[in-house]
């Protein structure tokens, strides 16, 4: 729907992608961003989609956005805030018995192979200065889950527990986000103090574009409604004998239509007016070719049947109702409708993923039972 209000770029006189897209949520907060440039660096963590959606709804209701913690898909550990834009990310570890611990989650961006080589192997083999801490470990990972079973002596486990299992097994990392630098909508680099600031700036711009969408849709629906209304009226007047087109010159027919108050093709005229505005005077205006009534005169004869006449009148009434409904909605209402559809699809998507995960667990459980 927004294709008609975005500024599209041209490459070798061919229309390509827009200058930028306008998603209904700020994707930079969902996907995160990290990189460096000349004199600048950027680091923005990922945030939960539903928290972002809820904060947008709060802003639409005139409320302040709530603080958001970083969130990563399928991460089962914990993320705690230490200070402004400072967080500690913890994996999951638990004690099975007096000589066994289970690691079921690693910190974000820590891979199982890397963790095994850099943490568990040195603990198992020890070094010249450090004696071994663990006696054995086994792996039971899947493509979506982590599971290390680590064996150690009772004495070593008690010492590790006293010092803190997360600390000893390096299951905590820190995350600092004091360089949230992005290009704004006019192309200037800007440093943001918090994810809420990014959200607020996106909200103001996106709401402006919902207003532009509403204006465009009102114009388009108005033109389509006028076209259908003219077509329905033309058919009714033709059936009633008020208009006779048989064996008459086209110029005479056009004069009759103008005299009876018919409009030149409303949709075509409206689109031409939009194109002229988009060009902003870059090109010479096209020569006026006069009124266009082909949308009436080119209708096939079977449009005069009762079924087609009734169908056209129904389309006209539906289009007029759609236009009136749109006029009663605000830009926020249009945004809320889009968010509702998005969340509904998100629920379906996440339910499918959960069902697939359950099948994987069932399959793994059945395989282990069979092997045992």
Phi, psi and omega in degrees: 000332182274354180305329185279350181242359178274156179267105182277146180265162179234135178232117185054044178064016176248135180289127179242214183285163178292166175304317169201154180271167179234080177293166184277350173226153181287101186295337180294334177278334180281312184271342185074170179206143179205133179176175179230153175217180181295106178083358183224152169224157182224136174213111178233122180286174175278149177231158184292132182302315185292325176294320178296314179299315180297323178291324175297318178296322178297317179297323178294331180272006178083014180260167179277148177289140179278150176301146182236136174268149174304149182213137182233135183303131177068006178282124185258000179278202182236151176231121181240146179271128178265329182188186179303117179061024177235128186224156172241130183251126185240138173280192182241128177218142180217156180267125179273310175209192187292348180231009187223135171235159181235125176256116185245001176201140177253160176301157181304137179068019173253120184269152183300317181296317178297316180297318180297315184287323187264343183242302187287318181299313176299326178292328182282318185270334183072176177227182179298328183261339185238124178288160178301142179260327182241159181260335181190162171208151177229155183245137178223050184279159166241184180288349181235352183231158178245139175203108172250129171254116187248130179255141177202167180287159179301320182296315181293323179293319179297319178296317180295322179294321179293323180280341182108114185298320180298321181288314183296318184265015174051052181254021176227137174227156179258153179226119179243131184232066179260009180230060177274087184247126181221159168281131176276186188288348176255008173089014178260142175288136183219136178264128181254142183276336183204161177297333178295327177294320177298316181298318182294318180294319176298317183302313182297318180291316183293323179295323177299321181285334172292325174297318178296321178297317180299315179300318181294316181295321178298317178296316182292314179296323177297319179292317179294321178297317179296321180296312179296322179296316178296319180295316179297316179297319180299315180296315180297318179290329177291318179296320181282355179081013179283337177235129177242122182248349183293133172057040177235145177296150182298320180300320180294320179297318179299318178297322178297315181296318178298317182296325181274006172086019176284145181268147168299150187326104186298320182293315179297316180297320181292317179297320178297321179294324178292320179296322179295321178294321181293324181290338177053037176079011180290333183239159177291137179296144180293148180294143180289117182265006179087177183294148181242110179247019179298330180296342176261310187285339180267004178294136180293161182299329183290353172293343180277354177289157182298319182298315182289323177299314180296320179296318180294319177296323178293318177300319179299313181296319180295319180294320178295322178293319178299320179294315180295321178297319180296319180298332181279348182266150174265171176300323178296323178298318178298319180294317180298323177296316179297318180295322180297316178295318180298313181295322178298316178293325178296319177299316179298316181297313182291327176295321179296319180295317180297321179295318179296319178298321179296320178295321179297316179298317179297316181296316179297318180297318179295321180295316180296322178297316179297316182293327182284000000 
